[in-house]
Amino acid sequence: MDSGKDKEDQAAGGNGTKHLAAVAILTAVTTVFTYIIRVPIAPTRGYINLGDVAIYFTAFTFGPLTALFAGGLGPAIADILAGYSQWAPITLGIHGLQGLLAGYLFRLLSRRRSESPSGKAAGYTLGGVAGTVVMTGFYFLAGGLMVGFGAALVEVPGNLIQNAVGLTGGIVLTAAVRKAYPPVERFSW
């Protein structure tokens, strides 16, 4: 017996099509957020940006797998477009893992606590902390191996600020989109 949701999914091409479309659109959004505002960090030849807003939004709204793909691909494409190609493969892995962990921990904690406000708050917090540790730690390690650990240390405060801004913006966007369009839950993957 088909439920109403199953019929909607079939009419829209199934979940696979929805997930692919969400990844494509969110990859483009993440690329734009990463590319538009860039603050160069001279010692590491990297830059601070707003891409984490889109990564955390994707993780909390569309789930860990969508955040893995869009969160990795979007910033890597922005790196290539902005002339930071040396960072693109590293960015792909780091931001993809950041999105995956943030989305997974948010989903785990918010579902475990029956979608209560405290469950969501714990999910946002733990997802954000894990994403920040992954992003800041792995960029420090990669930068240290590429240009030296002294130079990589200069980027750490900027990466922490980038994550704080990204987490705050991601939570605000998630809340706004879920309030304006509750069926967005169907796109979670």
N, C-alpha and C positions, 0 to 999 in steps of 0.2 A: 504494500500500500504506500503510495507516494504522499509525502506531506507537502504542504504549500511551499516550504523552503526547497524541497527537492525539485519541484516543478519549476520554481524560479531559477535554480541552478542549471537545470537542463535547458531552459529557454535562453539563458545567458551564455550557454556553451560549457557549462560545468565549472567546477572549482578550479581545474587546471588553467582554463582560459582567464578566469578572474585573477588567479595568482600571478600568472605571467604578465597580465596587463598592469597589475599593481606594482610588480617589480620594475617593469619598464618605466612607468610614470614616476615612481619614487626614486629610481636611479637618476632620471632627468632632474627631478626636484633637488636631490642631494648634490648633483653636479653643480647646479646653479647656486645653491646655498654656499657651497665650498668655493666656487670660482669668483663670485661677485665681489666679495670683500676679502682681501688678502693682506695680511700684515706680515711682511718678510722678516725672518729671523736670520740675520747675516751669518752667525757662526756655523749654523747647520745647513744653510741654504734651503730651509723649509719655510713654512708660513703658518700663521694663526688665521682661522677662518670661522664661519658660522655653520659649517657642514654638520657639526654635532647636533644642532637643533633638528635637522632633518633626520639624522640617524636615530636619535632618541624618540622623536615623534613616530618614525616608522616602527621602531622596536615595540613601543607601548601601544600603538594603534593597530598595526598590521602583523605583529608577531615576529618571532625570532628568525624564521627562515627568510621572510621578506627582508628583514633588517640585515641578515647576513649578505644577501646578494646586492641589494640596493645600497647598503651602507659601505660595502667594499667597492663596488663598481663606480658609484657616483664620485667619490673623492679621488679614485684612481684616474678616472677620465678627466677630472678637473686638474689634477697634477700634470697630466700630459698637455692639456690645453694651455695651462699657465706657464709651461716651460720648466716644470719640475719633474721631468720624466724619470730621473734617477730614483725618485721616491714612489712612483706609481705601483710597482709590485709590492713594496713594503706596505704602502697605504691600503692596497687591496686586502691584504691579510689582516692588518691591524684593525682597520675600521669595520671589516666584515665580522671579525671576532667580537669586537666591541658591541656591535648591533645584536649579534646572536646571543651573547651573554645577557645583555640588558633586557632583551625581549623574553628570553627564557625565564630569567629570575622574576621579572614582572609577572609573567603568566603564572608561574608556579605559586608565587605568594598571593596574588590576587584571587586565584581560583581556590587555593587551599583555605582561604578565609572567607569564602562565599561572597566575593565581590564587596566586602565591607570596606568602608573608607580606610580603616586601619590596615587592611590587607593591601589595598592599592598603595597607600602611603609606604608601607614596608616594601612593596614591589618596586615602586619608584626609587626609593632610597637604596635598596640593595642592588637593583639593576644599574642605577647611576654610579654607585661606588665601584662595582665590578667593571663597568665600562670605562670609568676614569682610570682605574688601576691598569687595565689592559692597555688602553691608549697611551697613557703617560709613560708607563713602564716600558712597553715595547718600542715606542719612539725614542726613549732615552737609550735603550740598548742598541737599536739600529743606528741612531745618530752617533753613539759612542764608537761603534765599529766602523762607521763611514768617515767621520771627521774628528773623532777623539771625544773622550768622556767629559772633558772640561767644557768643550763647546756644546755638547749635548745637554749639559746641566743648565745652560742658559735658557733652553727651550722649555724646561719643566714648569716654571711658574705660568708661562703663557698657555701651555697645554692644560694646566689645572683650571685656569680662568676660562679657557675655551670650553672645557667640559662643564663647568658650573653654569655658564651661559647656555650651553647646549641643552643641558638637563632641564633647566628652568623653562627655556623656550619650548622644548619638547613636551613637557608636562602641560604647559598652558595650551599648546596646539592640540594635544590629545584630548584634553577636557573639552575644548571648544568644538572639535569635530564630533566627538561622541555625543555631545549635547545637541548639536545641530542635525546630526545624521546618525541616530542610533544603529541603523542596519550596517554601519561600517564594520561591525563585529564579524559579519559574514566573510569579510575579505582577509581575516586573520589567518596566518599560516605559520 
